[in-house]
Amino acid sequence: MDQFSFDIKPELDPEYVCEQFGIDPKDFFAFLQGKKKLESDKTILFVIEEFKDYIINDKKKSPNTKTYYLAFLNQLQRFFRDGFTERKLINLDIEIFYEFLETCTPKKGDTIASGTIDTYQAIIKSMLEFAYVRKYVNEDLRGRFKNIGDELKPRYIPDGLVTSLLTESKKTSWPFLNYTIIYFMLMTGCRISELIKLRVGDFNLNENVIFIRKSKNGRERYVPMYPELKEAVLDFFSRTGLHKWDILNKEALFSKRCYDGRTPLSKRNVQYMLDKIYTTLGMKGLYTVHGLRHTFAVNCIKQGMPVDILQQVLGHKSIETTRIYIQLLPKDLKDEVTRKYPFPFEKLLKDMIGIGRIQQ
């Protein structure tokens, strides 16, 4: 055997490597196969405007179909203009679609019909095909959206599964980080886009509030820091080398880096982590990252938090958006919910979570 020959036997799981370094598995395998990385400098607003022009001039579509398409595209356009003007087309995914659905008001009944959701998705997929043909993006993104009707709507997670979710997070490669992220989202209802922007100084230990930087509607807000959440985050700080809190500390609150140089996570880091846990628990396709936000909201309503207070905590521009969460509850619970104010959040934490910190 040549002295420079090696018998290489890979022992690392590629998914493990991706998780460790925050790499999207699709990009990783594309790299191994010599494919180009997904790229595009086009914003979603640019593509929407171009697609609208295409629809207007499409001779194959009926006037009624054109009207429906354009009405939807205008609504989608307003959503991105309200805080996300520079969002790139390559970032358009199902989680953003969930956030968009929050702003949609049902024409009839309490919830958006599954057929309407499928139609919305079909229009988005048509727009993504248009963008791919026009070479605005170097990969067909339609696979990110599947017509699954009722199952598409973000679901809140039952209490028993919340416990399983937190327990499973302790078995991951980054147990303290992943556990605290899930706990934090369940206890604040913040969006994933807000979570990754948080800085150490935003977790205000003096005032027991959390500063949420500009959200999708361009607003900043404060949310309450409840004792159990405070304890969990302080425990995470100590385990990652942060022993002194400073309101001027601009390092990332959640990071895979310990001690100095706490760089922020990417949205994909969090999505991939949760998707993997959902898959392990046999919950793939049933729940999403955005489902944690819905879980927080629904449990707040169950415990009697007034809708206008919940609106402020969630950062909704319109109270009608917040009311959508009430409609997720069985109708026979609505009267009971209204009788439970003041809001017993301490009881909610114990009833819903029922699980302690990670032990040494």
N, C-alpha and C positions, 0 to 999 in steps of 0.2 A: 504493500500500500504506500502511495506517495506520502511523504512526511507532512505535506500541506493539506492532505485530505481529511475531512472530518465526517464522522457519522452523526449527522444532526437529527435529533428526535425532538420535535417541538412538544413541550409539556404544558405550555400556557394556553388556556382557553382564550381565543380571540376576543370574546365578549368581555372577559375579565380585563384584558389589556385596554379595551375601549373604555371600560368603566373607570379604570385607574387614571387614565389620561384625559378623560372627558371628550373622547372622540366618538363621533356618530359612527356606528357600525357600518352603515351604508357607505359613508365616505372612506372608511378604512378598507373595506373590501374592494371598493372602486380603485383605490390607490394600488392595492396589490395586483389588480387586474390591468393596471395601466390606463384606467379611464380618467377622464378629466373630472376635477372637483366641480360640484354644482356651483355655478356662478351666474350672476346677473346684477346689473347696476340699475335695473328698472324698478321704480317704485310701484306699489300696488295701485296708487291713484293714477299714475301714468297709464298703466295697462287697462284700468277700468275705462278711462276716457277714450282710449284707442278702440276698445271693444265696443263701447257705445256707438262710436262712429260706424264700426263694422255692422252692428245690428241694424242701425238706421238704413244702411244701404243694401242690406241683405234682401234680395228679391224672393227668396224661398220662404221667408217667414210671413205669416199673416199679420195684418195690422194689430189684431188683439194680442198675438204672441209678442210682437215688438213692444207694445205698451207694457205688458207684464214684465218683460226683460228689463226695459228701461226704468220702470218703477223700482224694481229690486236693485238694480245697479246704482241708482241714485241714492237709495237708502244705504247701500254698502259704502258708497262714496262719502256720505255724511259721517258715517261711523269712523272712517279712517282720517277724515279731515279734523275730527274732534280729538286730536291728541297724537295721532299716528301718521302724520303727513309724510314722513321719510321712511316708513316701513317698506322694506324691499319685497318684491314678489316671491323670492325664494323663502321668505319667512312665513308665508301664508300656509297655515296648517289648521288642523281640526280644533286645536285649543283656541285659536283666534276666532274660529267660527262659533265656538261656544260663547265667547264674549260678545260677539255680534248678536247672537240669539237673545242675549239678555236685554238688548235694546229694542227687540221687536215686540210689538203689541199685537196679541191675537185679534183677528177680525171677529171671530165668533168663539163663544165658550171661554174656558179658563186658560187653556194652553194652546200653543201653536200646533196645528194638526201635523201628524207625521208625514202626510202627503205633501204638505207645504214645505216642510223641512227638506224632504227629498227633492222637491222642485228647486229650492234654493241651492242645494248642492249641485244639481244638474247644471244650473246656470254657471256656477263657479267652475265646474269641471269643463264646461264649454269654453269659458274664458281662459282657462289654463291651457287647453288644447290650442286655442287661438294664439296664445303667447308663445307656445312651443313651435308652432308652424312659422310664426313671424321671427323666430330665433331671438326672442326677448329673454329666453332662458335655455340652457343647454340640456335640459332633461324634462321629460313629461312628468308633471307633478300631479296628474289626476289621481294617481293611486293613493294619495293622502286622504281622499274623500270617498267614502263608501255609502251607498244608499241603504241605510239600515233603519230608517223610519223612527219608531218610538225608542229604539235602543240608542239612537244617536243623542237624544236629549240627556244632558248631564244629570246623573243620578246622585242623590245623597246616599252616603254609606251607612248602613245599619250599625248600631252600637257594637254588636258582636264582631263584625268585620273590621271595625275601627281598631279593636283590641288586637285582632290578628295582624292587621297592617303594621301596627307599631311593634308588635313582637317580632315580625319577620324582618323589619328594618334593622333590628339588632344583630341579625345574622349576615348582613351584607358586608362588603369590603370596607365600608366607611360607616360603621354602626352609630357612632356618636353624632356624626354629621347628619346622616339620613334620618335617624330617629328624631333629632331636634327639628329638622326641616318639616317633617310631617306633622309633628306636634305643634309647631309654630303655625302652620297653615290651618290646622284644625281649630286653633285657639284664636285666630285673628281674622280668618276669611280673606286674607290678602291674595291677590293674583300672583301667578308665577312671575310675571314681568315686574311686579313690585318687590317680590321677595329677593330677586337677584340684585336689586339696586340698593338694598339696605346696607347701611354702614354701622359700625360699632356704636358711634355716637348717637345714632337714631334710636337706639334702645335705651331710652332715658331713665336711668335708675333713680334719679332724683325726684322726678315727677310721676314715675310709674306709668308712662305713656310711650307709645312707639310712633315715631314720625314716619309716615308713608310718603315717599317722594311722588312727584307728578305721575298720576295714573293715566289711563287711556283717555280720560276726559280733560286732561290738563290740570287737574286739581291736586293739591296737597292736603293731607289730613292727618289727624292723630287718632290712634285707636288705643283703647285701654290695655294696660299690661296687668293681667291677673296673676295672683301669687304663684300658682302652679307653673304658669308659663315662665315667669321670672326665675323661678328656681331651676327649671329645666335649662334655660339659656345660660344662666350663671354656671351651671354644672358643665355645659358645653364649653364655655369660656375657659374654665379651669383646666379642662382636659386638653385643650388646644393651646395652652401656654399664655392665655390672656388673664393675668391675675389682677390687673388694675384697670378699671373702666375710666374712660375720659370722654366727655361729651365732644371734644374736638377731634377724636380719633376717626379718621375718614377711611380706615381700612374696611374691607368687606365683612359684614356680620357673619355670613356663611361662606366658608372657604375650605378647600382641601389642604391649604397651606396652614401650618401651625407656626406659632410664635410670630416672627416678623414676615412682612410681605403677604398679608392675607388678601390674595387676589380674588375677585368675584367669580362665582360659578356662572356658567352659561345656562340659558333656558333648556338646552338639550341635555345638560348634565342632570337636571332635576327630572325632566320628562323620562329620560332613559332609566333612571333609578326607580321611579315609581312604576313604569311599565313592566320592568323586570319583576318587581315585587308582586304586582297584580297577576302576572303570568304564573309565578310560583304558587300563588294562592288559588289558582284556577279562576281568576276574576278578569282575565284578559278580555277586552271588548265590552265589559259591563260597566267599568268605572274609569275615570280619567283624572288627570291632575286637577282639572277644574272642579271635579266632583268634591274635592276637599273644601272648596269655597262654598259649594252648595250645602255640604254637610254642616258646616259652621252656621250658615244662615238658617237652615231648617231647624236645627237644635235650638238656636236662639228664639225662634218663633214658638217652638214647642214649650219653652220655658217662660213665655209671656213677654219677651222684649217688644216694645211698641215698634210698629213698622217705621215710623219716622226716625227713631233712634238707630234702628238697624240700617236704614238708608245712609245715615252719616257714617256709621262704622264701615260699611261696605264701599262707600265712596260712589254711590249711584247718583247720577245727575237727576234722574226722575224717580219719584216714589213709585211710579207704575212699574218700573223695572224691578224694584224690591218686592212688589206685590206678587210677582211671578213665583217667588219662593213659597208664599202662603198656599198657592194653588198646587204645590207639590204634595201638600198634606191631604190625608183623607178628609172629606168634608165634615165628617162627624167629630173631628178634633177641633174644628175652628172655634166653636163656642167655648170649649174648654181652654183653649189657648188664651183667649181674651181675658180670662179670669185670673191669670197667673202673674200679673204685675203687682209688686215690683219684681224685677228679674233676678231669680236666685242662681247667679252664675256659678257660685261655688258648688252648688248641688249638681249643676250640669256637668262640671268638670269631673266630678267623682262618678256620676252615673254614666257619662258617655265614654270617658277614657278608661277609668278603672285599672290603671296600670302605672307603675312607678318608674323611676329613672333606671337607667342601665346600671347594673351593679358592677363593682370592680371584679 
